[in-house]
Amino acid sequence: MDQSEAPLLDALADYHDKHRYGFTPPGHRQGRGTDDRVLAVLGREPFLDDVLASGGLDDRKTSNQYLKRAEDLMAEAVGADVAWFSTCGSSLSVKAAMMAVAGGGESGGSLLVGRDSHKSVVAGLIFSGVQPRWITPRWDAERHFSHPPSPQEVEETWQQHPDAAGALVVSPSPYGTCADIAGIADVCHARNKPLIIDEAWGAHLPFHEDLPTWAMDAGADVCVVSVHKMGAGFEQGSVFHLQGDRIDQDRLSACADLLMTTSPNVLVYSAMDGWRRQMVEHGHELLGAALDLAAQLRQEIEMIPDVEVLDDELLGVEASHDLDRLQVMMDVSRTGTSGYQAADWLRANAHVDVGMSDHRRILATLSFADDKSTASRLTEALRAWRKAADGFDPSPRIELPSPTELQLDNVCSPREAFFGRVEAVPLKRAAGRVAAEQITPYPPGIPAVVPGERLNDAVLDYLCSGARAGMNVPDAADPSLQTIRVLA
């Protein structure tokens, strides 16, 4: 195929050249009806490009197959057999993969799932009825930090649950740490079971050899990527890729269709199409420059007193297999302040946002779009924060559970708990009860509590003390965490 083509972008240009006009949705009519106060902020251009995908950009039968051609180009560019675009984010894509592998029956099947999975995976479990067979991640108790599961841990989980339909692992994690996907794929394929990789943070990985191994190259059967995270797509832009015959292609496509909107945003599609072309033509050069910039930035941040940039400390036999060094994670605990305090100060005073913060860390995500000027802005902001941090009030203490205490017992499926008869009880009386909601520190979005798990005092104390210290738990029915929903 000709990778210099961008079928969706070319079709959009043709739409404008022909001065098409649709007596169809969207009702703003390419911005003609949009309030001037909206246009003053958003501009006219987004509305000009917001047209119907079929019966607009393409004809009513999608005869030109602009989307299909763009997806085929994407698959070829990254070495997959098939690719599908989603305008509903990787949250949709990973749910479709879970349903295709383990869905069906009144209560669904079962799936090996990394317990460090994103909340969208838990939503997929609730939606589909699939029963998770949790793979325990590796824990660094000193740093209170989880590493992706190892092939050995996946093997041990298979031995306990040999009837599971497949396995799902997140790699890279939101922190940039990566699993040994090739080793995990070998373990799964020895049983002829498929491996799904939630690679939402890895859209850029196929395009430079100094980045962690791309899931398709490592033998995964399906991988899901968020183009908006590490690529140049709009928010909600996602692609999921398939290779091999362990997963039925038609079933996967049908599952995605069940979840997909019937009104996809052409801007999201077109941006992904153009980003694929950009990466094929210039990605190696752009990502190489970004990696060089990240290396220099890491050295400069290390010079800031009491700030540790985590790097090789995250790698090893009992840690992560690889690391995306565009994710610059900083441990600020020696400053005596929390990552929450650092993130809030940077936003309020330097107008700089970081990608993640927790009780002792902040994370800055670089992309190929960054350069020396944006890197300098970050280091200057960090230096100013470090000087100001000496005057911060001490952060409220967070009660950190041990790795064993974090592993809550699974009593019933997430779906059964979520849709069961529930009641709200005070947190101080919730230990021993079965959770009916998920509680997720966000970001990074890894649930501390999943519906169907039996609560204990250690995790409840962690969440309560974390909320007092600045932890964000947006999915809780009671954001103040005074109460929690449990099975009645």
JOUR-V371396 format. One record per residue. N is the residue number from 1. RES is the residue in three letters. SS is DSSP state (helix for helix, strand for strand, loop for the rest). Layout:
# JOUR-V371396
n=N res=RES ss=SS
n=N res=RES ss=SS
This chain:
# JOUR-V371396
n=1 res=MET ss=loop
n=2 res=ASP ss=loop
n=3 res=GLN ss=loop
n=4 res=SER ss=loop
n=5 res=GLU ss=loop
n=6 res=ALA ss=loop
n=7 res=PRO ss=helix
n=8 res=LEU ss=helix
n=9 res=LEU ss=helix
n=10 res=ASP ss=helix
n=11 res=ALA ss=helix
n=12 res=LEU ss=helix
n=13 res=ALA ss=helix
n=14 res=ASP ss=helix
n=15 res=TYR ss=helix
n=16 res=HIS ss=helix
n=17 res=ASP ss=helix
n=18 res=LYS ss=loop
n=19 res=HIS ss=loop
n=20 res=ARG ss=loop
n=21 res=TYR ss=loop
n=22 res=GLY ss=loop
n=23 res=PHE ss=loop
n=24 res=THR ss=loop
n=25 res=PRO ss=loop
n=26 res=PRO ss=loop
n=27 res=GLY ss=loop
n=28 res=HIS ss=loop
n=29 res=ARG ss=loop
n=30 res=GLN ss=loop
n=31 res=GLY ss=loop
n=32 res=ARG ss=loop
n=33 res=GLY ss=loop
n=34 res=THR ss=loop
n=35 res=ASP ss=loop
n=36 res=ASP ss=helix
n=37 res=ARG ss=helix
n=38 res=VAL ss=helix
n=39 res=LEU ss=helix
n=40 res=ALA ss=helix
n=41 res=VAL ss=helix
n=42 res=LEU ss=helix
n=43 res=GLY ss=loop
n=44 res=ARG ss=loop
n=45 res=GLU ss=helix
n=46 res=PRO ss=helix
n=47 res=PHE ss=helix
n=48 res=LEU ss=helix
n=49 res=ASP ss=loop
n=50 res=ASP ss=loop
n=51 res=VAL ss=loop
n=52 res=LEU ss=loop
n=53 res=ALA ss=loop
n=54 res=SER ss=strand
n=55 res=GLY ss=loop
n=56 res=GLY ss=loop
n=57 res=LEU ss=loop
n=58 res=ASP ss=strand
n=59 res=ASP ss=loop
n=60 res=ARG ss=loop
n=61 res=LYS ss=loop
n=62 res=THR ss=loop
n=63 res=SER ss=loop
n=64 res=ASN ss=loop
n=65 res=GLN ss=loop
n=66 res=TYR ss=helix
n=67 res=LEU ss=helix
n=68 res=LYS ss=helix
n=69 res=ARG ss=helix
n=70 res=ALA ss=helix
n=71 res=GLU ss=helix
n=72 res=ASP ss=helix
n=73 res=LEU ss=helix
n=74 res=MET ss=helix
n=75 res=ALA ss=helix
n=76 res=GLU ss=helix
n=77 res=ALA ss=helix
n=78 res=VAL ss=helix
n=79 res=GLY ss=loop
n=80 res=ALA ss=loop
n=81 res=ASP ss=loop
n=82 res=VAL ss=strand
n=83 res=ALA ss=strand
n=84 res=TRP ss=strand
n=85 res=PHE ss=strand
n=86 res=SER ss=strand
n=87 res=THR ss=loop
n=88 res=CYS ss=loop
n=89 res=GLY ss=helix
n=90 res=SER ss=helix
n=91 res=SER ss=helix
n=92 res=LEU ss=helix
n=93 res=SER ss=helix
n=94 res=VAL ss=helix
n=95 res=LYS ss=helix
n=96 res=ALA ss=helix
n=97 res=ALA ss=helix
n=98 res=MET ss=helix
n=99 res=MET ss=helix
n=100 res=ALA ss=helix
n=101 res=VAL ss=helix
n=102 res=ALA ss=helix
n=103 res=GLY ss=loop
n=104 res=GLY ss=loop
n=105 res=GLY ss=loop
n=106 res=GLU ss=loop
n=107 res=SER ss=loop
n=108 res=GLY ss=loop
n=109 res=GLY ss=loop
n=110 res=SER ss=strand
n=111 res=LEU ss=strand
n=112 res=LEU ss=strand
n=113 res=VAL ss=strand
n=114 res=GLY ss=strand
n=115 res=ARG ss=loop
n=116 res=ASP ss=loop
n=117 res=SER ss=loop
n=118 res=HIS ss=strand
n=119 res=LYS ss=helix
n=120 res=SER ss=helix
n=121 res=VAL ss=helix
n=122 res=VAL ss=helix
n=123 res=ALA ss=helix
n=124 res=GLY ss=helix
n=125 res=LEU ss=helix
n=126 res=ILE ss=helix
n=127 res=PHE ss=helix
n=128 res=SER ss=helix
n=129 res=GLY ss=loop
n=130 res=VAL ss=loop
n=131 res=GLN ss=strand
n=132 res=PRO ss=strand
n=133 res=ARG ss=strand
n=134 res=TRP ss=strand
n=135 res=ILE ss=strand
n=136 res=THR ss=loop
n=137 res=PRO ss=loop
n=138 res=ARG ss=strand
n=139 res=TRP ss=strand
n=140 res=ASP ss=strand
n=141 res=ALA ss=loop
n=142 res=GLU ss=loop
n=143 res=ARG ss=loop
n=144 res=HIS ss=loop
n=145 res=PHE ss=strand
n=146 res=SER ss=strand
n=147 res=HIS ss=strand
n=148 res=PRO ss=loop
n=149 res=PRO ss=loop
n=150 res=SER ss=loop
n=151 res=PRO ss=helix
n=152 res=GLN ss=helix
n=153 res=GLU ss=helix
n=154 res=VAL ss=helix
n=155 res=GLU ss=helix
n=156 res=GLU ss=helix
n=157 res=THR ss=helix
n=158 res=TRP ss=helix
n=159 res=GLN ss=helix
n=160 res=GLN ss=helix
n=161 res=HIS ss=loop
n=162 res=PRO ss=loop
n=163 res=ASP ss=loop
n=164 res=ALA ss=loop
n=165 res=ALA ss=loop
n=166 res=GLY ss=strand
n=167 res=ALA ss=strand
n=168 res=LEU ss=strand
n=169 res=VAL ss=strand
n=170 res=VAL ss=strand
n=171 res=SER ss=loop
n=172 res=PRO ss=loop
n=173 res=SER ss=loop
n=174 res=PRO ss=loop
n=175 res=TYR ss=loop
n=176 res=GLY ss=loop
n=177 res=THR ss=strand
n=178 res=CYS ss=strand
n=179 res=ALA ss=loop
n=180 res=ASP ss=loop
n=181 res=ILE ss=helix
n=182 res=ALA ss=helix
n=183 res=GLY ss=helix
n=184 res=ILE ss=helix
n=185 res=ALA ss=helix
n=186 res=ASP ss=helix
n=187 res=VAL ss=helix
n=188 res=CYS ss=helix
n=189 res=HIS ss=helix
n=190 res=ALA ss=loop
n=191 res=ARG ss=loop
n=192 res=ASN ss=loop
n=193 res=LYS ss=loop
n=194 res=PRO ss=strand
n=195 res=LEU ss=strand
n=196 res=ILE ss=strand
n=197 res=ILE ss=strand
n=198 res=ASP ss=strand
n=199 res=GLU ss=loop
n=200 res=ALA ss=loop
n=201 res=TRP ss=loop
n=202 res=GLY ss=loop
n=203 res=ALA ss=loop
n=204 res=HIS ss=loop
n=205 res=LEU ss=helix
n=206 res=PRO ss=helix
n=207 res=PHE ss=helix
n=208 res=HIS ss=loop
n=209 res=GLU ss=loop
n=210 res=ASP ss=loop
n=211 res=LEU ss=loop
n=212 res=PRO ss=loop
n=213 res=THR ss=loop
n=214 res=TRP ss=loop
n=215 res=ALA ss=loop
n=216 res=MET ss=loop
n=217 res=ASP ss=loop
n=218 res=ALA ss=loop
n=219 res=GLY ss=loop
n=220 res=ALA ss=loop
n=221 res=ASP ss=loop
n=222 res=VAL ss=strand
n=223 res=CYS ss=strand
n=224 res=VAL ss=strand
n=225 res=VAL ss=strand
n=226 res=SER ss=strand
n=227 res=VAL ss=helix
n=228 res=HIS ss=helix
n=229 res=LYS ss=helix
n=230 res=MET ss=helix
n=231 res=GLY ss=loop
n=232 res=ALA ss=loop
n=233 res=GLY ss=loop
n=234 res=PHE ss=loop
n=235 res=GLU ss=loop
n=236 res=GLN ss=loop
n=237 res=GLY ss=loop
n=238 res=SER ss=strand
n=239 res=VAL ss=strand
n=240 res=PHE ss=strand
n=241 res=HIS ss=strand
n=242 res=LEU ss=strand
n=243 res=GLN ss=loop
n=244 res=GLY ss=loop
n=245 res=ASP ss=loop
n=246 res=ARG ss=loop
n=247 res=ILE ss=loop
n=248 res=ASP ss=loop
n=249 res=GLN ss=helix
n=250 res=ASP ss=helix
n=251 res=ARG ss=helix
n=252 res=LEU ss=helix
n=253 res=SER ss=helix
n=254 res=ALA ss=helix
n=255 res=CYS ss=helix
n=256 res=ALA ss=helix
n=257 res=ASP ss=helix
n=258 res=LEU ss=helix
n=259 res=LEU ss=helix
n=260 res=MET ss=loop
n=261 res=THR ss=loop
n=262 res=THR ss=loop
n=263 res=SER ss=loop
n=264 res=PRO ss=loop
n=265 res=ASN ss=loop
n=266 res=VAL ss=helix
n=267 res=LEU ss=helix
n=268 res=VAL ss=helix
n=269 res=TYR ss=helix
n=270 res=SER ss=helix
n=271 res=ALA ss=helix
n=272 res=MET ss=helix
n=273 res=ASP ss=helix
n=274 res=GLY ss=helix
n=275 res=TRP ss=helix
n=276 res=ARG ss=helix
n=277 res=ARG ss=helix
n=278 res=GLN ss=helix
n=279 res=MET ss=helix
n=280 res=VAL ss=helix
n=281 res=GLU ss=helix
n=282 res=HIS ss=helix
n=283 res=GLY ss=helix
n=284 res=HIS ss=helix
n=285 res=GLU ss=helix
n=286 res=LEU ss=helix
n=287 res=LEU ss=helix
n=288 res=GLY ss=helix
n=289 res=ALA ss=helix
n=290 res=ALA ss=helix
n=291 res=LEU ss=helix
n=292 res=ASP ss=helix
n=293 res=LEU ss=helix
n=294 res=ALA ss=helix
n=295 res=ALA ss=helix
n=296 res=GLN ss=helix
n=297 res=LEU ss=helix
n=298 res=ARG ss=helix
n=299 res=GLN ss=helix
n=300 res=GLU ss=helix
n=301 res=ILE ss=helix
n=302 res=GLU ss=helix
n=303 res=MET ss=loop
n=304 res=ILE ss=loop
n=305 res=PRO ss=loop
n=306 res=ASP ss=loop
n=307 res=VAL ss=loop
n=308 res=GLU ss=strand
n=309 res=VAL ss=strand
n=310 res=LEU ss=loop
n=311 res=ASP ss=loop
n=312 res=ASP ss=helix
n=313 res=GLU ss=helix
n=314 res=LEU ss=helix
n=315 res=LEU ss=strand
n=316 res=GLY ss=loop
n=317 res=VAL ss=loop
n=318 res=GLU ss=loop
n=319 res=ALA ss=loop
n=320 res=SER ss=strand
n=321 res=HIS ss=loop
n=322 res=ASP ss=strand
n=323 res=LEU ss=strand
n=324 res=ASP ss=loop
n=325 res=ARG ss=loop
n=326 res=LEU ss=loop
n=327 res=GLN ss=strand
n=328 res=VAL ss=strand
n=329 res=MET ss=strand
n=330 res=MET ss=strand
n=331 res=ASP ss=strand
n=332 res=VAL ss=loop
n=333 res=SER ss=helix
n=334 res=ARG ss=helix
n=335 res=THR ss=helix
n=336 res=GLY ss=loop
n=337 res=THR ss=loop
n=338 res=SER ss=loop
n=339 res=GLY ss=helix
n=340 res=TYR ss=helix
n=341 res=GLN ss=helix
n=342 res=ALA ss=helix
n=343 res=ALA ss=helix
n=344 res=ASP ss=helix
n=345 res=TRP ss=helix
n=346 res=LEU ss=helix
n=347 res=ARG ss=helix
n=348 res=ALA ss=helix
n=349 res=ASN ss=helix
n=350 res=ALA ss=helix
n=351 res=HIS ss=loop
n=352 res=VAL ss=loop
n=353 res=ASP ss=loop
n=354 res=VAL ss=loop
n=355 res=GLY ss=loop
n=356 res=MET ss=strand
n=357 res=SER ss=strand
n=358 res=ASP ss=loop
n=359 res=HIS ss=loop
n=360 res=ARG ss=loop
n=361 res=ARG ss=strand
n=362 res=ILE ss=strand
n=363 res=LEU ss=strand
n=364 res=ALA ss=strand
n=365 res=THR ss=strand
n=366 res=LEU ss=loop
n=367 res=SER ss=loop
n=368 res=PHE ss=loop
n=369 res=ALA ss=loop
n=370 res=ASP ss=loop
n=371 res=ASP ss=loop
n=372 res=LYS ss=helix
n=373 res=SER ss=helix
n=374 res=THR ss=helix
n=375 res=ALA ss=helix
n=376 res=SER ss=helix
n=377 res=ARG ss=helix
n=378 res=LEU ss=helix
n=379 res=THR ss=helix
n=380 res=GLU ss=helix
n=381 res=ALA ss=helix
n=382 res=LEU ss=helix
n=383 res=ARG ss=helix
n=384 res=ALA ss=helix
n=385 res=TRP ss=helix
n=386 res=ARG ss=helix
n=387 res=LYS ss=helix
n=388 res=ALA ss=helix
n=389 res=ALA ss=helix
n=390 res=ASP ss=loop
n=391 res=GLY ss=loop
n=392 res=PHE ss=loop
n=393 res=ASP ss=loop
n=394 res=PRO ss=loop
n=395 res=SER ss=loop
n=396 res=PRO ss=loop
n=397 res=ARG ss=loop
n=398 res=ILE ss=loop
n=399 res=GLU ss=loop
n=400 res=LEU ss=loop
n=401 res=PRO ss=loop
n=402 res=SER ss=loop
n=403 res=PRO ss=helix
n=404 res=THR ss=helix
n=405 res=GLU ss=helix
n=406 res=LEU ss=helix
n=407 res=GLN ss=loop
n=408 res=LEU ss=loop
n=409 res=ASP ss=loop
n=410 res=ASN ss=strand
n=411 res=VAL ss=loop
n=412 res=CYS ss=loop
n=413 res=SER ss=loop
n=414 res=PRO ss=helix
n=415 res=ARG ss=helix
n=416 res=GLU ss=helix
n=417 res=ALA ss=helix
n=418 res=PHE ss=helix
n=419 res=PHE ss=helix
n=420 res=GLY ss=loop
n=421 res=ARG ss=loop
n=422 res=VAL ss=strand
n=423 res=GLU ss=strand
n=424 res=ALA ss=strand
n=425 res=VAL ss=strand
n=426 res=PRO ss=strand
n=427 res=LEU ss=helix
n=428 res=LYS ss=helix
n=429 res=ARG ss=helix
n=430 res=ALA ss=loop
n=431 res=ALA ss=loop
n=432 res=GLY ss=loop
n=433 res=ARG ss=loop
n=434 res=VAL ss=strand
n=435 res=ALA ss=strand
n=436 res=ALA ss=loop
n=437 res=GLU ss=loop
n=438 res=GLN ss=loop
n=439 res=ILE ss=strand
n=440 res=THR ss=strand
n=441 res=PRO ss=strand
n=442 res=TYR ss=loop
n=443 res=PRO ss=loop
n=444 res=PRO ss=loop
n=445 res=GLY ss=loop
n=446 res=ILE ss=strand
n=447 res=PRO ss=strand
n=448 res=ALA ss=strand
n=449 res=VAL ss=strand
n=450 res=VAL ss=loop
n=451 res=PRO ss=loop
n=452 res=GLY ss=loop
n=453 res=GLU ss=strand
n=454 res=ARG ss=strand
n=455 res=LEU ss=loop
n=456 res=ASN ss=loop
n=457 res=ASP ss=helix
n=458 res=ALA ss=helix
n=459 res=VAL ss=helix
n=460 res=LEU ss=helix
n=461 res=ASP ss=helix
n=462 res=TYR ss=helix
n=463 res=LEU ss=helix
n=464 res=CYS ss=helix
n=465 res=SER ss=helix
n=466 res=GLY ss=helix
n=467 res=ALA ss=helix
n=468 res=ARG ss=helix
n=469 res=ALA ss=helix
n=470 res=GLY ss=loop
n=471 res=MET ss=loop
n=472 res=ASN ss=loop
n=473 res=VAL ss=loop
n=474 res=PRO ss=loop
n=475 res=ASP ss=loop
n=476 res=ALA ss=loop
n=477 res=ALA ss=loop
n=478 res=ASP ss=loop
n=479 res=PRO ss=loop
n=480 res=SER ss=loop
n=481 res=LEU ss=loop
n=482 res=GLN ss=loop
n=483 res=THR ss=strand
n=484 res=ILE ss=strand
n=485 res=ARG ss=strand
n=486 res=VAL ss=strand
n=487 res=LEU ss=strand
n=488 res=ALA ss=loop
